[in-house]
Amino acid sequence: MSVTQNKRVLISGAGPVGLIAAYRLAREGVPVTVFEKEDRLLDDPRAATTHPATLEMLSELDLVDDMARLGLICREFRFWDRPTGDLVANFDHELLADETDFPYVIQCEQFKLASLVYERLLAFNHVDILFEHSVIDLTQDENYVTATVSNPDGEYFCTGAYLIGADGGRSAVRKSAEIAFEGFTYPERFVVFTTPFDFQSGGDYCYRNYFADPDEWSNLFKVSGDGPPGLWRAVFPTGIDESDDDVANESAAQERMQKFFPKTGGYNIVHTNIYVTHQRVAESFAKGRVFLAGDSAHVNNPIGGLGLNCGIHDAMNLTEKLLRVWKGEADLGEMVRYDIQRRTTNHEFVQAQTIQNKKRLEAKDPLARAQNLKELSEIASDPARAKKFLLRSSLIASVRRAETLG
Ligand SMILES: Cc1cc2nc3c(=O)[nH]c(=O)nc-3n(C[C@H](O)[C@H](O)[C@H](O)COP(=O)(O)OP(=O)(O)OC[C@H]3O[C@@H](n4cnc5c(N)ncnc54)[C@H](O)[C@@H]3O)c2cc1C
């Protein structure tokens, strides 16, 4: 079988990035088909932190009020010295009040954002979202791109005008387009334990906390879950030689959590997730009529909560340009700017910051460690330096930088 729709945009992947790209296009009348490998939207607990620059973009799509309703508004984040328990630095987004309408992050789980967008997409007759449909290959020529799609009935070809690969870190679109994914993979994995235990009952924690520790760094976040009292997620590196079972079995999980935050009685651990973590960027985000966005284009460690945020920035940057091309207001060469702007800022901001965040938390050398913590403390206590730090961590600086490129 073969389906051809000359002006249709094809999207591989109904994760948050694919759905947001679909929604932006659909609102402008562009016919879209989204192919999703799974039989439903993914609901594993990954991204939650949505930064000010991303909230600005999502407000253009009228999504922020719903995210705030489903999530938690969080003005501050804190760095701690885990061995001593000392608070090293508190950063308050209020310092950005004259830079953005959103001087805070919203902690809204990515599956909630994806569901919000999915529900809105259902209202459009010109959008198809096809579950259990995997894109497995592609070809393209001057005018069209054709995806080979596999579903439970077999394989077929679907031809459209453009194809967006938003199909995650193992992107079939990226591989089929023969785009290299350059970078490295960490030898350790990251484990996330989710529990309803209220950490604020025992410490001066805010909803986003980063702990430096030469033996075992950690992060601690709050999300709203199904509503009050919410859930906390504690993130740790695994040992390089630990198997998944060594990390996830009940007694090992309890031991890690008790070592992190000793308390009477065991932890109620409602989810355990273990992630292989990489720092990689595609060598190009645009190849002819094929574009990459989100994790298919770049992956990074989650310290700082940047991966999905940058995926959303990709979706917004890409669709802004693609809409002009689709409407005949610009030629395909316009998409080179998408590649330059988003790939460069990914290297300069996301890769640089997440690598630095991890190094800062895990530093083992006592002198380097002391220097890191002193620097963070000094930055946080100087409003001008703290503001500059927040402009980077909130990704406002990366959006401004992108505007100067290409
Ligand atoms: C522990 C952890 C915490 C994180 N926290 C944050 C955070 O706080 N803030 C942040 O910004 N980022 C965070 N991230 C990163 C974030 O989760 C990812 O960047 C985000 O999921 C990327 O979204 P995506 O839509 O590009 O890809 P995905 O969410 O991976 O979605 C891809 C979709 O494509 C589908 N698919 C795959 N292959 C095919 C195919 N061949 N055909 C069709 N469909 C296919 C998949 O089933 C999936 O539905 C975190 C990551 C981890 C692991």
The ligand as a MOL file (V3000), in Angstrom:
LIG
                    3D

  0  0  0     0  0            999 V3000
M  V30 BEGIN CTAB
M  V30 COUNTS 53 58 0 0 0
M  V30 BEGIN ATOM
M  V30 1 C 15.4650 11.0160 34.6080 0
M  V30 2 C 15.2440 12.0540 33.5720 0
M  V30 3 C 14.8040 13.3070 33.9650 0
M  V30 4 C 14.6330 14.3050 33.0010 0
M  V30 5 N 14.2270 15.5290 33.4240 0
M  V30 6 C 14.1060 16.5200 32.5280 0
M  V30 7 C 13.6520 17.8110 32.9450 0
M  V30 8 O 13.3310 18.0470 34.1100 0
M  V30 9 N 13.5600 18.7950 32.0030 0
M  V30 10 C 13.9000 18.5440 30.6850 0
M  V30 11 O 13.8260 19.4780 29.8730 0
M  V30 12 N 14.2820 17.3200 30.2700 0
M  V30 13 C 14.3920 16.3020 31.1390 0
M  V30 14 N 14.7190 15.0530 30.7090 0
M  V30 15 C 14.8780 14.7880 29.2630 0
M  V30 16 C 13.5190 14.4950 28.6020 0
M  V30 17 O 12.8820 13.4190 29.2330 0
M  V30 18 C 13.6990 14.2080 27.1090 0
M  V30 19 O 14.5000 15.2180 26.5670 0
M  V30 20 C 12.3310 14.1660 26.4000 0
M  V30 21 O 11.6430 12.9670 26.6670 0
M  V30 22 C 12.4830 14.2930 24.8810 0
M  V30 23 O 11.2050 14.2960 24.2840 0
M  V30 24 P 11.0250 13.7680 22.7970 0
M  V30 25 O 9.5890 13.9950 22.4650 0
M  V30 26 O 12.0850 14.3530 21.9330 0
M  V30 27 O 11.3740 12.2130 22.8630 0
M  V30 28 P 10.6360 11.0470 23.6450 0
M  V30 29 O 9.9720 11.5520 24.8780 0
M  V30 30 O 11.6390 9.9570 23.7810 0
M  V30 31 O 9.4890 10.5950 22.6370 0
M  V30 32 C 9.7860 9.9180 21.4280 0
M  V30 33 C 8.5350 9.1900 20.9650 0
M  V30 34 O 8.8250 8.5750 19.7040 0
M  V30 35 C 8.3370 7.2520 19.7190 0
M  V30 36 N 9.1250 6.4910 18.7360 0
M  V30 37 C 10.3840 6.0070 18.8840 0
M  V30 38 N 10.7960 5.4160 17.7380 0
M  V30 39 C 9.7770 5.5480 16.8590 0
M  V30 40 C 9.6090 5.1810 15.4930 0
M  V30 41 N 10.5780 4.5350 14.8180 0
M  V30 42 N 8.4350 5.4570 14.8720 0
M  V30 43 C 7.4450 6.1180 15.5490 0
M  V30 44 N 7.5550 6.4880 16.8480 0
M  V30 45 C 8.7050 6.2210 17.4860 0
M  V30 46 C 8.5050 6.8040 21.1600 0
M  V30 47 O 7.6740 5.7020 21.4690 0
M  V30 48 C 8.1190 8.0740 21.9030 0
M  V30 49 O 6.7390 8.1540 22.1400 0
M  V30 50 C 14.8950 14.0360 31.6370 0
M  V30 51 C 15.3080 12.7510 31.2310 0
M  V30 52 C 15.4790 11.7750 32.1820 0
M  V30 53 C 15.9240 10.4230 31.7560 0
M  V30 END ATOM
M  V30 BEGIN BOND
M  V30 1 1 1 2
M  V30 2 1 2 3
M  V30 3 2 2 52
M  V30 4 2 3 4
M  V30 5 1 4 5
M  V30 6 1 4 50
M  V30 7 2 5 6
M  V30 8 1 6 7
M  V30 9 1 6 13
M  V30 10 2 7 8
M  V30 11 1 7 9
M  V30 12 1 9 10
M  V30 13 2 10 11
M  V30 14 1 10 12
M  V30 15 2 12 13
M  V30 16 1 13 14
M  V30 17 1 14 15
M  V30 18 1 14 50
M  V30 19 1 15 16
M  V30 20 1 16 17
M  V30 21 1 16 18
M  V30 22 1 18 19
M  V30 23 1 18 20
M  V30 24 1 20 21
M  V30 25 1 20 22
M  V30 26 1 22 23
M  V30 27 1 23 24
M  V30 28 2 24 25
M  V30 29 1 24 26
M  V30 30 1 24 27
M  V30 31 1 27 28
M  V30 32 2 28 29
M  V30 33 1 28 30
M  V30 34 1 28 31
M  V30 35 1 31 32
M  V30 36 1 32 33
M  V30 37 1 33 34
M  V30 38 1 33 48
M  V30 39 1 34 35
M  V30 40 1 35 36
M  V30 41 1 35 46
M  V30 42 1 36 37
M  V30 43 1 36 45
M  V30 44 2 37 38
M  V30 45 1 38 39
M  V30 46 1 39 40
M  V30 47 2 39 45
M  V30 48 1 40 41
M  V30 49 2 40 42
M  V30 50 1 42 43
M  V30 51 2 43 44
M  V30 52 1 44 45
M  V30 53 1 46 47
M  V30 54 1 46 48
M  V30 55 1 48 49
M  V30 56 2 50 51
M  V30 57 1 51 52
M  V30 58 1 52 53
M  V30 END BOND
M  V30 END CTAB
M  END
